[in-house]
Amino acid sequence: MSGSIEKRGDNSWRLIVSCGINSEGKQIKKTKTIKTTAKIEKASRKEAEVELAKFVAEIEAGQYIGTKKLTFTQFVDRWLRDYAEKNLAPKTVFRYKQILDSRILPAMGHLKIEQIRPVHLMEFYNNLQEDGIRLDGREGCLSEKTILQHHRVLSSIFNDAVQWQVITSNPAGRVKPPKVRKKQAAWYNEEQTLALLYSLVEEPLKYRTLITLALASGLRRGELMGLEWQDIDFSQNTLVVRQASQYLPQIGSFTKEPKNETSKRLVTLPESVTALLRQYKAHQAEERLKVGDLWQGSDRLFTTWDGQPMHVDTITKWFPKFLRRHDLPALPFHGLRHYSCDTSYRSGLTR
């Protein structure tokens, strides 16, 4: 694969690489214009020759992205394949694809990536604030938080496009995203939590243990579902968080590392919670004997009837029904984490 350079102006050079002949017998050429740092022409030419060698190597390795006719959709496809799917968590990639496919690409995917300007993004964000934009059929516009998520996805993609020298600047960096008003997290006070704990006495031991453990430990839903008995130290009243369960429609249920490095942690438990875990472990062993050979061999704390890991959505569906059965205030399952941050929870869990 041969290449050549042409001077275009002061410190400006066009790199030309011949890539063979097309089906019509015409020569295929890829070009790229660069600016050199050297001021003296001889040094500038030498710098251009070095860049030409890099350009040839990129093309031969299939790493060169031509930008003149590159649409935003084409770049996104490559960004997902070469970066996102290799470096981001599966759940993050899934959410990015949802946002891209539902609104971003239909709105601007046809545009050339180098032609997208801040004004395009401003018009897009304004459109997201119009009535009837929701995909769930509900009235009203998207929330400020959801619009901000769209902005962050775009900003991340454009930032990588700058790093890859596909575009010179990030248009999202010149647009102010909508401000998100912080909402106070929903959580129970001590009196409400005590009412919840008393109501749990009437529920199956597995769910009583799961909810009590969530209150005491502050673990996320996926972290609770990822716990195995080897993670519980009964003598020290501790548990270690080292993995989490997750579910995605395109993948199914799978086990992954916690959200980040700080999420790998040792958690101290009240003795009453450790005692409940002992009771639950004995109960699970009895249930396992009843199932016999049908047991799937999982060491998870929370399993289905045959020992398979419990689906992460099971507790999310069970919890609001439990609250309604006992006339307790509505609370998202994630709200149990906030109560564990208050040291007063220990008085409720140890009564």
TALINQUI-V584675 format. One record per residue. N is the residue number from 1. PSI is psi in radians with two decimals (999 if undefined). NEAR is the number of other ideal C-beta (glycine too) atoms within 8 Angstrom. Layout:
BEGIN
N|PSI|NEAR  N|PSI|NEAR
END
This chain:
BEGIN
1|2.05|8  2|2.79|5  3|2.84|12  4|2.93|6  5|2.60|12  6|2.37|7  7|2.32|7  8|-0.43|7  9|-2.86|5  10|2.04|3  11|0.33|10  12|2.30|11  13|2.52|15  14|2.20|10  15|2.28|14  16|2.22|11  17|2.23|14  18|2.21|10  19|0.50|8  20|-2.85|6  21|2.41|6  22|-3.08|8  23|-0.35|3  24|0.10|4  25|0.17|5  26|2.59|6  27|2.36|7  28|2.17|9  29|2.46|8  30|2.34|11  31|2.76|8  32|2.28|7  33|2.32|9  34|2.81|9  35|2.27|6  36|2.80|12  37|-0.42|5  38|2.47|9  39|-0.64|5  40|2.35|6  41|-0.69|5  42|-0.75|6  43|-0.63|10  44|-0.74|13  45|-0.74|11  46|-0.69|9  47|-0.68|11  48|-0.64|13  49|-0.65|9  50|-0.75|8  51|-0.57|12  52|-0.75|13  53|-0.70|9  54|-0.69|8  55|-0.78|14  56|-0.76|11  57|-0.69|8  58|-0.77|9  59|-0.78|13  60|-0.55|7  61|-0.04|6  62|0.40|5  63|-0.13|6  64|2.36|8  65|1.92|9  66|2.41|7  67|-0.27|10  68|-0.71|6  69|0.21|6  70|2.05|12  71|2.86|11  72|-0.68|13  73|-0.75|9  74|-0.71|9  75|-0.74|14  76|-0.73|12  77|-0.75|8  78|-0.68|9  79|-0.73|12  80|-0.77|12  81|-0.81|8  82|-0.39|6  83|-1.08|10  84|-0.88|11  85|-0.32|8  86|-0.39|6  87|-0.35|5  88|2.76|10  89|2.55|6  90|-0.69|11  91|-0.66|8  92|-0.78|9  93|-0.74|12  94|-0.79|11  95|-0.72|9  96|-0.79|12  97|-0.67|9  98|-0.86|8  99|-0.74|12  100|-0.84|11  101|-0.54|8  102|-0.67|8  103|-0.75|10  104|-0.94|14  105|-0.71|11  106|-0.52|7  107|-0.69|8  108|0.17|10  109|-0.46|11  110|-0.27|6  111|2.57|10  112|2.35|11  113|-0.63|14  114|-0.19|9  115|-0.13|6  116|2.22|12  117|2.89|7  118|-0.63|9  119|-0.57|6  120|-0.73|11  121|-0.69|14  122|-0.75|9  123|-0.67|8  124|-0.81|12  125|-0.65|14  126|-0.66|8  127|-0.61|9  128|-0.29|13  129|0.11|10  130|2.62|8  131|2.51|6  132|0.04|5  133|-0.31|10  134|2.48|10  135|-0.22|4  136|0.07|4  137|-0.09|4  138|2.71|5  139|2.77|5  140|3.13|5  141|-3.09|9  142|2.69|8  143|2.79|6  144|-0.65|9  145|-0.72|7  146|-0.70|9  147|-0.70|14  148|-0.63|11  149|-0.73|10  150|-0.75|14  151|-0.74|14  152|-0.65|9  153|-0.83|12  154|-0.78|11  155|-0.72|11  156|-0.75|8  157|-0.81|11  158|-0.60|14  159|-0.72|11  160|-0.58|10  161|-0.63|13  162|-0.79|12  163|-0.59|6  164|0.06|7  165|0.56|4  166|-0.66|11  167|2.84|10  168|-0.43|3  169|2.78|7  170|1.92|11  171|-0.49|12  172|-0.40|12  173|-0.19|9  174|0.17|7  175|2.31|11  176|2.08|2  177|2.84|9  178|2.47|9  179|2.36|5  180|2.09|7  181|2.20|5  182|2.29|4  183|2.48|4  184|2.26|4  185|2.45|6  186|2.30|7  187|2.85|9  188|2.56|10  189|-3.11|6  190|-0.71|11  191|-0.75|6  192|-0.64|10  193|-0.68|13  194|-0.71|10  195|-0.67|10  196|-0.79|13  197|-0.72|13  198|-0.62|7  199|-0.50|12  200|-0.39|11  201|-0.52|7  202|-0.05|5  203|2.83|9  204|2.55|5  205|-0.63|9  206|-0.79|10  207|-0.58|12  208|-0.75|12  209|-0.77|13  210|-0.83|11  211|-0.75|13  212|-0.73|13  213|-0.66|14  214|-0.74|14  215|-0.72|14  216|-0.55|12  217|-0.46|12  218|0.31|9  219|2.60|12  220|2.85|10  221|-0.86|11  222|-0.59|11  223|-0.70|13  224|-0.77|15  225|-0.32|15  226|-0.11|13  227|2.43|13  228|2.81|8  229|-0.47|7  230|-0.29|5  231|-0.16|9  232|2.19|11  233|1.72|8  234|-0.55|8  235|-0.52|4  236|-0.04|5  237|0.86|11  238|2.84|10  239|2.69|11  240|2.35|10  241|2.02|16  242|-0.14|8  243|2.94|10  244|2.63|15  245|2.57|14  246|2.72|12  247|2.34|11  248|2.41|10  249|-0.69|5  250|-0.25|4  251|-0.66|7  252|-2.80|5  253|2.45|8  254|2.87|10  255|2.39|8  256|3.00|11  257|2.76|6  258|3.03|11  259|-0.76|5  260|3.13|5  261|-0.63|4  262|-0.29|5  263|-0.31|11  264|1.93|9  265|2.88|7  266|2.27|7  267|2.25|11  268|2.39|5  269|2.59|13  270|2.61|10  271|-0.60|8  272|-0.60|8  273|-0.69|14  274|-0.69|12  275|-0.68|8  276|-0.67|12  277|-0.68|14  278|-0.79|9  279|-0.75|10  280|-0.67|12  281|-0.72|9  282|-0.72|8  283|-0.74|10  284|-0.65|11  285|-0.67|8  286|-0.76|8  287|-0.60|9  288|-0.69|9  289|-0.64|7  290|-0.64|6  291|-0.59|11  292|-2.26|6  293|-0.23|4  294|-0.19|6  295|2.34|9  296|-0.05|8  297|0.25|5  298|2.51|8  299|0.20|6  300|2.63|11  301|-0.79|12  302|1.97|11  303|2.99|13  304|-3.11|8  305|-0.48|6  306|0.28|9  307|-0.04|11  308|2.64|8  309|2.36|12  310|2.44|12  311|2.42|9  312|-0.42|13  313|-0.20|7  314|-0.83|8  315|-0.55|15  316|-0.61|9  317|-0.60|8  318|-0.69|9  319|-0.86|11  320|-0.55|8  321|-0.68|8  322|-0.78|13  323|-0.73|12  324|-0.66|8  325|-0.55|7  326|0.26|10  327|0.72|4  328|2.64|11  329|2.55|6  330|2.45|4  331|2.24|12  332|2.60|5  333|-0.64|10  334|-0.40|7  335|-0.33|12  336|-0.46|13  337|-0.62|11  338|-0.57|10  339|-0.60|12  340|-0.29|12  341|-0.25|6  342|2.18|8  343|-0.28|4  344|-0.25|7  345|-0.49|13  346|-0.61|8  347|-0.61|8  348|-0.66|12  349|-0.29|13  350|0.02|8  351|999|6
END
